[in-house]
Amino acid sequence: MKVLFVHQNFPGQFPHLAPELARRGHDCLALTDATNQRPSPIPVVRYRHQAAAVDAAATRLGRNFTTMTDRGVTVARAAARLRDDRGYAPDLILAHSGWGESLFLKEIWPRARLIVYAEFYYRGIGRDIGFDPEFGAPTLDATMIAQARAAHLAQALIHSDGGLSPTHWQADSHPPALRRMIRVIFDGIDTDALAPDPAAQVTLPDGRVLRPGDPVVTFVNRNLEPYRGWHVFARTLPAVLAGNPAAQVVIVGGDGVSYGQPPKSGGSWKDALLAELGPRLDPTRVHFLGRVPWATFAALMRVSAAHVYLTYPFVLSWSMIEAMAAGALVLGSNTPPVAEVIEDGVNGRLIDFFDTTAWAAAILDALANPARHLPLRQAARATAVDRYDLRRVCLPQQLAFLGG
């Protein structure tokens, strides 16, 4: 087959699928934004998108749709050039629907099979919007704005030949008429590369070396922000530091905002919580590493005694299942995306998202009783291997679904 991947940040969710299809002899090509300079495992064509300013007063609730369809038009014109100048005609198109790129591809190649990566379907209330009472109940306007963000996602899926979602909860976020179009297959974790290692170690910037068995608490996200529970985790730390004087806390994540809004006071959420907690966070025991290479992340998961993962009812991070593959003890928020994977007391722990007292108690218990938690770590590893392994489970399912 001729297979076209479309993703503004390629390889995005396709870092394993694209090279595997190419390895099997399929003619693979990626169409991506010109600003994307990530290494690609397959040949790439880049489109240049100049995002026009959107007049919110004129577009009102359609402003998000306007933004996404503008990109869709840019991508469709780039696709038309591929068709007209090169005679290119894919048999299969795999596109993430989140940025509008797939909206008009069927107009260019009506005979191609189009599968969209249906990651999440927005709603006004009932998922991430209004979940966190700290930031107030959403207004009617806010809920309508959030619900309106789904318009391009519905159009993308309804004009495709099917969707692909990584988890059942994310697939179930779609309305029933659209949910029927979606197949659930996780992206896949290389559990061979990310296995427990008793010889693992991590050297912190201050020269301290962490090893398996040390009382190490880890927290990892792309950015430190409320959607991923940074504010809750930060507020548990004074009790954790006081309760275990040997504990070392290692925090990975940037200072930007991936989801939601920045603090109203300006700056980053990291700085906002540091200002709130002040001297209660001992800088010799709480270590901010920023963003780290994958090898450093993997080593951290292997030395972690308690890996804390929180999320609003939103998309699930790969990092949680990667931590499980590495044999980490995952203490997860009792929110639907996490509870789909973790069974409390079986392959990890589930804690109420907002209960900082319970979080501190669970972390301290994990640090104080590592032997008692070993079966949970082993079960976590088994879950990752049995349900989310890249080569044994996910890639075969993806290839069967795609006919590859």
N, C-alpha and C positions, 0 to 999 in steps of 0.2 A: 504493500500500500504506500501511497504518498500521504504522509501524516504532517499536518501543520499544527504547531502549538502556538497559541496566542496568549500572551501574558505580558503586561507592562513591566514586570520585574522578573522575567524569565531567568532561571528555571522555576522560580516560585514553588508551587506544589508538585512540580514534575521533575525533580532532580534525578530520580531513579528511573521513572517510566520512559522518559525521552531516550536516554542512552540504551536502555534495554530494547526498545523497539528498533533503534538503529542497529544494535548488535544482531538482531534477528533478521536483518536484511531489508527493513523498511526504509524508505526514502524520507528522512525526517528533516523538517525545517521549522525554525521558530521566528515569529513576528513579534517584535518587542519595541518598547519606547527607546528613542535614541539616547535618552539620558541614562538608560540602564547599562552599566558597564560590568555587570557580574559575569564571571566566566561561564561559558555555555558549553554543554557537552555535545551539541549538534550545531550545524550551520545556522546563522542568524541573519535576518533582514530587519532593519530598524526603520520605524516610522517616526516622523518628527511632528509632535503635537504641540501647538501653541494654544494653551488654554485661554480662551477669551474671558474677560471679566463678566460676571453674571450680575445683572441688575436685580437685586432681591425684590425691590418694589414692583418691578414689572413681572417677574416670573413667579413671585410668591411661593407657594408650596411646590411649584415645578422647578425650583432652582437646582435641586439635586439632579432631577431628570435632565435638565438642560445641560448641566456639566457632563453627565455620563453620555448623553446622546452626541454631544460635541465630539467626545473622544471616539465614539462609535463611528461617526462620519469620517474622522481622520483615518481610522483603521480600515474602514470600507474602501476609501480612496487608495490607500496603500495596497490593499488586497486587489483592487481593480488593476493597478499597475502591474502587480505580479502576474495577473491573468493575461493582460493585454500585451505586455512587453516580453514576458518570458513564456507565455503559453502555459502557465502553471495552473494546475487543477488538482487540488488534494482530494483524496478519497475520504479522509477522516480529518476533522478539525477538533482539537481539544482546546478549550478556551475558558479562562476564569471569567465569570459573569460580573464580578464585583465592580469593574470600572467602565462598563459599557462597551468593551471592545468587541464582543460577539454579536451585538445587536443587529447588524446588517450584513453579516457574512453570508447568510443564506441568499441574499440578493445578488451576491457576486458568484457564489458557487451553489446553486440550488440543489445539485445532485450529491453534494458532499454530505456525509453523515457528521452532524455537529453535536458534540457532547460538551456540556458546560459544567464547570466545577461549581456546584451550588453550595457555597460555604456557609451561608447564613441568610435568613430572611427576616428583615426588620419588622417589628411591631411597635405600636404606640405604647402599650403597656403589657406586662406579663413576662417580660424577659429582662433585658438589661436596663431598660428605661424604668425608672422608679424603684429599682431594686434596693438602692442604698439610701436609707432615710437621712443620712448625714447631709445629703445635698438637696434635701427638700423634696416634697411631692411634685411630680411633673405637672405643669399647667396643661390645660387642654391644647393650647397652641403647640407646646413641646411634644405632646403625644401625637398630634396630627403631623407635625414635621417628621417625626421618627417613622410613622407609618408610611408617609409619602416617599420615604427613601427606598421603599421596596418596589416602586413602580418599574424601574428598569430591570430589576432582578426577575420580576414576573414576566416581563416581555422577553427577556433573554431566554428563560427556560421554556416558555410556551412556544417559542419559535425555534426551538432546538429539537433534536431527536432523542434527548434524554439528558439526565443530570447525574452527577457523581458527588457524593458527600462523604466526608471522612468518618462521621459518627452518626448514630441513630438520632441523637438529640438534635444535631444540626440539621439533619434531613427533616426531622419532625417539626422544625421551626417553620417549614413551608406549609401553606394551606393544603388541605387534602387533595384538591384537584392537581396541584403541582407535585405534592409528595409522591403521587403514584408514578411520576416520571423518573424518580431518583433511585439510584442504586447506592447502597452504603458499602464503601470499601475504604478502609483507612489507607493513608499514604504509604505507611510502612516505616519500620525502624530496623536498622541493621543491628540486630541483637548479637551477632557474632563480634562485630567491632566494638560494641558497647556492652561488654560483659564485666562482671565483678573482677577486681584485680587486687589481691591482698598486698601487692607491692606498690600500689599507686601512692603518689604523694603530690602535694601542691605546695609550692613555695610562695608565700605572701610577700607583698612589697617590702614589709619590714624585716624579711629574712626568716620569719617563722615557717617551719615545715609542718604540714598537716599530713597525717597518715590514717589509714583505716583503724578504727578503735579509739581515736581521739574524739572528744565531745564537740563535734563540729555541726553547726546548724547552717543550712544553705537555703538561699532564696534566689531564684533566677527568673528574670523576665526580660523581654526586649527593652522595655522601659519601666521605670518604677512609677506606678500610677494606680489610682483607686480601682480601675477595672480589674486589675490583677492583685488587688488586696494589699498593696504596699502600705497603705495607711494603717490597716489592721495589724499587719505583721510588725511594723515599726513600733506600734504601741504595746505589743507583747514583750518587746525586748528588755525593758527595764526589769520586769519580773524574772525573765529567763536569766539575765546576767546576775541578778541578786541570788537566784535560786541555785545556780551552779557556777561558782567562781572560776572554774576552769573552762567554761564554755567559750568557744570562738564562733563568731557569726560571720559568714562570708556571703556578701550580697553582690549579685551580678545583674547589671541592667543599666540602660542609658538614662539620660535626664530629660528626654523628650516625651511626647505624648503620642502613643499609637492609637488609643481609643479614648473617647470622652473629651473633656475640656481641661485646659491648664488651670492652675489655681487662680482665683479671682484677684489675689494679691500680686500676681505676677511670679516670674521665676519658675522653678521646677517643683514637682511634688516631693522629690528628695529633699530639697532645701526647706520646703514648708514643714515637713515632719521633723527635720533636724532642728529647726527653729522652735517647734513646739516642745520637743523632748529635751533639748539642750544637754546639760551635763549628765543626764540619766543614761546616755549612750556613750560608753567608754570607747574612745577612738582606738585604744590599744587592743580592744576585743571585738569591735565591730568594723569589718573591713569592706570597703566599697571598691570593687574591681572594675566598675564600668562594664563595657562589653568586652568579651574575651574570645579568643579562638576556640574552635570546637574541641580541640584536644584538652584545653584547660577546663572547659565545662565538663568533659567526660571524666577527667581526673577528680574534679570536685564531687561529682556524683558517686564516685567510688570511695571517697574518704568521708562522705557525709554520714553522720549519725542520725540526723533528722532533716529531711528535705521538705520544706514548707511550700505548698502550692495552693494559691487561692485564685478564684476567678468569679466574676459576675456570671449570671446565666448568659454565656456568650461562647465564642468558638474556643475549643480546647487547644492548649499549647502542645506541640510535639514534645517539649522539654519534660512534661510530666511523665510521659510514657518512656522517654529516654532514661529518665531517672530510675524508673522501675526496672528497665532492662539492665541497668548497671547494678541492680541489687540494692538500691537506696530504700530506706524506709520513708514512704511518702505520707505526710500528714496533709490531707487535702480538705478543701472547703466542701461542706455538704451542699453543693449546688449541682443541678442536673448534669452538666457536662462531665463533672468529676465522678459523680455517683454512678455514671454509666460504666466506668472502668474500675473504680475502687469499691470493694465491699468492706465495710468497717469491721476491723478485727480479723479479717481474713487475708487480704493482700495490701493492707494499709490502714490508715485511720481517716475517718471523716469527722470534721469539727464544724460546728455552726460558724458561718462566715464572720459574724460580728462579735462573737464571744471571746474577747481577748483573754479572759481568765481561763477559759477552757483551752485556748491555744497555748498559753504559757504552761499549763499543767501537762498537756500532751507532749510538748517539747521537752520539758524537764523529765518526764517519765521515760521518754525515749533515750535521753542522755544517761539516765541513772540505771536503766535496765536493758542494756543492749542485747544480752542473751535471750531475754524473754521476747524480744521483738524479732529475733532471727527468723522464725517461721514466716512472719509477715513479709520480710525482705525476700525470702526464697519464693513465696507465693507471688509476690510482685514480679519477680523475674520470670516465673512461669507464665503469668498472665501476658507479659510482653511477648514472650516467645510463642505462645500458643495462639494468640489472637492478633498480634500486631507485627509479627516478624515480616520483614521486607521480602526476602527471597522465598520463604516457605509458604507464606500465607497471602500477603497483599499483592505482590507483583503477579503471581499466578491468577488471582481473582481479577485484577485489572486487565490482564491480557485476555482472559477468557471473555470478559465483558466487551472489550473492544474488538475482539476477533483477531488479536495479534499473535 
